[in-house]
Amino acid sequence: MTSAVEEQVQEQHCSTRNNNIDNDVTDTSHTASKSRTHVRTVADLFVECLVNEGVKTMYGIPGEENIPLMEAIARDGRIRFILTRHEQGAGFMAATQAHLTGRPGVCLATLGPGALNLTLPVAQANASTVPLVAICAQGNVTRLYKESHQIVDLVSVFRPLTQWTSMVVEPASVPEMVRKAFSIAQRNRPGATCLILPEDVAEMPAPEDAHPLPLPDPMDFAPTEDTIARAVDIIRSAKHPIILAGNGVARGHAENRLLELAEQLNVPVATTFEGKGVISDRIPLALGVVGFMRHDYENFAFDEADLIIAVGFSIQQFDPKKINPNDDKTIIHINTFIEDTDAHYSTALNIMGNIDATLKALIAALREHRITFGVSHPKIHELLTDEYDAYLHDDSFPMKPQRIVADTRRAMETGTDIALVDTGALKMWMARLYPTYYSNTCVIDNSLSTMAWTLPGAVSASLEHPGRPVLAVMGDGSFMMNVQEIETAVRVGARIVILVWVDEAYGLIKWKMDIHDGAHEYVDFNNPDVVALGMSFGAKGHLIESADELYPVLRAALRSGSGIDIIACPVDYSENMKLIDKLGEVDFSG
């Protein structure tokens, strides 16, 4: 039953809303007359500031408390609002757009439960150094001091998940606060920020003299000559250097310079999962990825190394203990930010600056001193190639992971098609074996390692890159967590393919349980009809029933001109433990 106080609050709110609606542009046939009577609000000013920051798309779900902002977005007309089916979907769409473009993605939620649903993608973006601005509604300031309907202290919730979080309480502060949110999101260590806009503040009149702030010119910073000289001295004294490349290389558009450094030194390059593609796997110096949960082939190169030149690496991408267990290797850290403290990542030199400019200066100095090596690891290439080739024609069904990876690579034939790889056992197989030739064409979250981001992420990837095939590679566990965003994809005209590896279990956890204790429990489940479920949203569905079907079905789906395709492919994960046993038997001695 509604209390008298609640009824009074509702009555006052409805009265305020009716007054606002009277002044709003809700009917295009009366746009001119209504726009003359509309009073510019804080919400209008907020939208003006978003447009000033270059925002063209926003993802989210309306709620009662963000209606003033939604109305302002509609009045302005310059931002495309993508309605999603869950706030997680909105956040993952915004984060994926930001990852692919380098520009801040923007997502919107209402107060309370809506805002809390947004915390996961916000935390993911922050962990992966992706620029994201989250906007959350809040209840009236007049009730924030007490327990009240749907009120949660959102500043306290988002503060540990972001680079900066704050709430608008003063109309005149909006231009500064929006500018600060975008500025911090794009700083040397990019990440997430959050702005909270209470409903009553959003409806207040905007100060007449309040306008968006001018954007500053981009500022890059390069290392000093002394710093480069110190790096040269360290490299000169090494015997077995190796380069470790992370996602900062792609963020800094330094892929060509990375290759130039590797070729100048004539040393191998391994990437993190998130750095996959920053050096082409066609390059002989490319070793593949490091970061697998066991001692993989690439790890043997780090075992022999005495110097690690880490470029664009952050320790959230994987535990550096995997490559420096005894903390006895010299490390040069090159990134736009100094890395956090870790007992297995003791840096001899931190070079903080524009990565491309830093590598350019370092390469020039190395050439001047004619510093080069001849470190190579042909056996690593041989082992990876043999493992990949051994399953190219494997007709087992359910399909082996290696065959699915190989057929996926064949179907993604241009090399620039975008694959978004979800978290699960499939991530390990795709990261290890999927040949990648360009950055941001095999995107993996290995910082927060979030499940279920790829389906919504594929939607924004498709909207950002129309015409480029986009593939979301998911396990059936991840698929069911955000399956509702298929409806969003269909409605907004996205062009994506969703490949679901079906094993009816949380496969990665099962794998780790088997490693830990030789058995597993509480990880198996039953699926709905994945194909029929996808088709019920308006997608085209395909069930793979033999090993020779996947490649032609996937290739046709990727080259199709429109719509959403769902492909369900049964997988045999008995290969997981076979791989662990195989890696345990690899001998690089001699």
Secondary structure, DSSP 8 states (H G I E B T S, - for coil): ---HHHHHHHHHHHHHHHHHHHHS---GGGHHHHHHH---BHHHHHHHHHHHTT--EEEE---GGGHHHHHHHHHH--SEEEE-SSHHHHHHHHHHHHHHHSS-EEEEE-STHHHHHTHHHHHHHHHTT--EEEEEEE--GGGTTS--TT---HHHHHGGGSSEEEE--SGGGHHHHHHHHHHHHTSSS--EEEEEEEHHHHTSB--TT---------------HHHHHHHHHHHHT-SSEEEEE-THHHHTT-HHHHHHHHHHHT--EEE-STTTTSS-TTSTTEEEE---SS--HHHHHHHH-SEEEEES--TTSS-GGGT-TTS-SEEEEEESS-----TT---SEEEES-HHHHHHHHHHHHHHTT-------HHHHHHHHHHHHTTTT---SSB-HHHHHHHHHHHSTTS--EEEE-SSHHHHHHHHH----STTSEEE--SS--SS-HHHHHHHHHHHSTTS-EEEEEEHHHHHHSTTHHHHHHHHT--EEEEEEE-SB-HHHHHHHHHHHS---S-B-----HHHHHHHTT-EEEE--SGGGHHHHHHHHHH-SSSEEEEEEEB-TTHHHHHHHHHHH-----
